[in-house]
Amino acid sequence: MKYKIKHSTTYHYADFVSLCQNQARLTPKTDRGQICHSSRIEIVPSASYLQQFTDYFNNNVTVFEIAIQHKILKVTMISEVELLVGANNNLNGADMPWKKVRDLLAFPNTPELLKAAEFVLPSQFTPLEKGIKDYALVSFTPEANLIYACKHLMARIFHEFYYDPGFTTISTPLSVVFAQKRGVCQDFAHFALACLRCIGLAGRYVSGYIETMPPEGEEKLEGADATHAWFAVFFPEFGWVDFDPTNNVLPSDQHITLAVGRDFSDVTPLKGVVFGGGAQQLDVAVDMIRLE
């Protein structure tokens, strides 16, 4: 399955911006589950400086600076990505009891385990709290295998939490999300990661896209697809496996990965600093077009 993706981010400022410096994590990754065949970034006004690099988590990063006055900044990334939908076909063969995985991560003795063990640690958005650990252990029973327990946790979040785009912001504490059981995909991913890390498992945050389908008989609207977030779990000798608690699915042919990290702070699609500007309005539009 191949997609053409167009992701446009537009900032409208009340006053002139004299200088802005930005980091964009908008180039899809190439990994076991997908191949990014091409990507190009369009920036208006034109950047006076632009460079690309790969960060600590192997994400593709574009840094740029605009040194002329402007009231509108538009950043568009256009990419072509091929999804390898059979990448997780042998997942059951890589499964093992979750407690065995926990013990391996507690005493990592290979480079793969050592790297994964970093994702057991708490982060800014995934605090370790007793209530969250107790919630996790309902799914991670003593004899449960890792794949079963992860699917069970994903399904519980899907059924017990309410998707409410107006309830949280990026600064809403996870304790509030847990207490009210409301939030958005970003909150659900952070909560799942906190559950995993509370019991010694490695989980990482995934940012990307999900294809949306219009109601039957209606045409798909331009810009109607969405940025999305989910979580991934480390399976020894297999790698990372994705789980989407917002939709209760294992991502396959409609999820495209942009970046991975400990939490949202590592994978923010576009961030930076501006001099001037005053109040601002943000508009984001995403199109995922099937090429075959």
N, C-alpha and C positions, 0 to 999 in steps of 0.2 A: 504494500500500500504506500503510495507516494502522495505528498501534500505540498502545495505552495502556501506559504504562510506570509501574511502581511500584518505587521504589528506597528501601529502608529500611536505615538504619545505626543500630545500637544499641550503646552503650557501657555496660558494667556495671562499676562501680567498687567496690573493696573498702572504701573510706572515703568520707565525704561530700566532694563538690566544693562549694566555697563560691561560686565564680565561674568561668564559662568564656566565652571569646570565640572565635568561629569564622568561617571563610570556607567557603562551600559553592559548588562549581562543579558543580551538579546539574541546571541548566536546559538542556535540549538547545538547540543552536544552530539558527538559521535561515540557510541558505546555499543554494548552487546545487543541492545534492543533497537537501535536506530542508526542511520547514517545521514549526516548533513552533507548533501552534495554541493550546495552553494549557498552563499549569503552575501548580502551587500547592505550597507547602511546609508541612508540619505538624511542629511542634517540641514535644516533651514532655520537661521542663516548658516552659511557655510562655516565649517570649523577652521580656525586658524592653526590648530594643532590636533592631530589624530594619531593614535598609536594603538596597537593591539597586543595583548599578552594572555597567558594562561595562568590563572591564580592557583592557590594552594590546593583547592579541591578539583583542579583540572577543568574549571569552567573557562569559557571563552569570554574575555573582557575587552571592550573597546573604551578607551579614554579619549576625551576630546575637550577642547577649549574654544569658546567663542569670545572674541575680544572686541566686538563691535556692539553698539547699542541696539537693543531689540526689545520688542514688547511681546513677541510670539516666538516660541521655540517649538519646532516640530522635528521629532526623531522617528524615522521609519526604517524598520529592518524587514527585508524581503528575503526569504529563505526557501529552499527546497529540501525536503526531508523524506527519507524512505524508512518506514517502520518495518522491522523484522518481527512479524507477529508470532513466529515460532520459537522465539528466544527462550521462553520459559517452559517449553514443552516437557522437559525432563525434571521439573521442579520436585516432584514427589520422590524421585530417586536421591535428591540431595537433602531430604528432610531428616531431622533427628530430634530427640527430646530437647525441649527448650532449656532445661536445666544443664544439659551437657554443653550446649552452646554458651550459656552464661558462664560455666566453669572455664571453658576455653578462653573466653574473653577476659576473665579475671586474671589469668596467667598466660598472656600471649607469648607463644614461642616460635612464631613464624612472622615474616614481614607482613603477610596478608592479615593475620590476626592483630598484629601490633597497630597497623593502620586503622583497622576497623574499631579497635578498642577506644580510639579517640571519641567515637560517637556514642560511647556509654556515658560520658561525662555530661552533667547538666550544662545548660547554656542560658543566655539571657531570657529566652522565651519559654524554657522548659525546666522550671524548678522541680526539685525532688521533694514531694510532699507525701505524708502518710496516707491521706485520703485518696490521692491518685494511685499510690501503690496498691491500696486495698481494692480499688476499682480494677486495676490490671489483673490482680490475682484471681478474680472471678473467671477470667478467660484462661489465664496461665495456671491451670491446676497442676498438682505435683507430677502427674504422669503424662501430661499433654505433650504432643509433638509441636514443633515450632510453627509449621504451616497451619495446622488446625487452630492453634491458639491465636495466631495473628488474624486469621479470617474471622474468628469468633469476636475478637476485639473490634475489628473493623465493622462488623455487622451491628454490634451493640452501639457503637458511636452513631452509625447511620440511623438506627431505630430510636435511640434514646435522646439524641441531640436534635434541636430544631434549627434549620437553616434560616438565619435572620440577618440579612445584609445591613440592617440599620442598627444592630445592637452593639457591635464592637468597632473599635479602631485598632491600629497597630499597637497602641499603648495600653489596651485593656488587659489587666492581669489574667493569667490563666485560671487563677482561683475563681474569678468572677464567671468565666466561661463554664467552668466545671459546676459551680453552684447553680447557675441558671440554665445550664445545658442548652445554650444558644450561641450562635456565632456563624462564621463562614468557613470556607475550605481551609484557609490559613489557620484558623483557630482549631479546627478538628485535627489538622496535621500536627500542630504543636502539642495538642493534648495526647494524641497517640504516641508521639515521641517521648513525652514525659512519662507515660505509662511504661514504655519499653525501658527507658533509662532507670526508672525506679527499681526495676528488678534485674538490672545488670545486663541488658541486651543492647545491641548497637542499632540505632535508628538514625536515619538522616532525612532531612527536609528536601523535598523536590519541588521546584517551580517549573511550570510549563504551560501547555495549552490543552484544552479539551474541545473537540468538535461538538457543536450543538446542531441538532436537527430541527427544522421548522415543523409546525403542526402539519398533519397530513392535508395535502391539497394547497398548501401555501408555499410561496417562494421564500428562500432563505434571504434575510436582510443583510446588506453589506455591513461589515463590522460587528456582526451579532455573535461571533464566537468569543471565547473568553480565556483570559489568563486563569490559571488554576494552580492548586497546590495539593500535594499528597505526601505520603511518607514511604520510606523504603526500609527494609530490615535485612541485616547481614546474615547470610547462610554460609557457614564454613564450606570451603571447597566448591562453592557454587557462585557466590557473589551476592549482589544486592537484588532484592525482589520488591517490586512496588505494590502498594495497597492504597486504594482511594476510598476513604471512609465517607466522603460526601456522597458518593454514588454506590458504595458497597460493591466495588468491582476490583479485580486485578487489572490494572491498565494494560491494554493490548493494542488495539487498532485505532483508537481515537484519542490517545494521550501522547503528546510530544514533550520531551524533556528539554528544558532550557539550561537549568543549573541545579547543583546540589550543594548542601552545606549542613551546618549544625542546626540552623533555624533560618527564619526569613532574613535576618540581618546579613547573612552571608550571600544571599542570592537576589537581593533587591534588583528588579529589572533595570531601573534607571534611578540614579541618585547623584547628588553633587552639591555644589555650593554656588550661590548667586550673589552678586553685589548689586543691590537695588531691587527694583521690581515691585515691592509692596505686596498687596494681596494678589493671589493667583488662583486660576481655575485650571483644573486638570481634566483632559478628555483622553480616553484610551479606546481604540478600536482594533479588533483582531479579526482577520479573515483566514480560515483554513479551507483551501480549495483542493478537492481530490483531483489528482492528475490521472489516476488509473485505479 
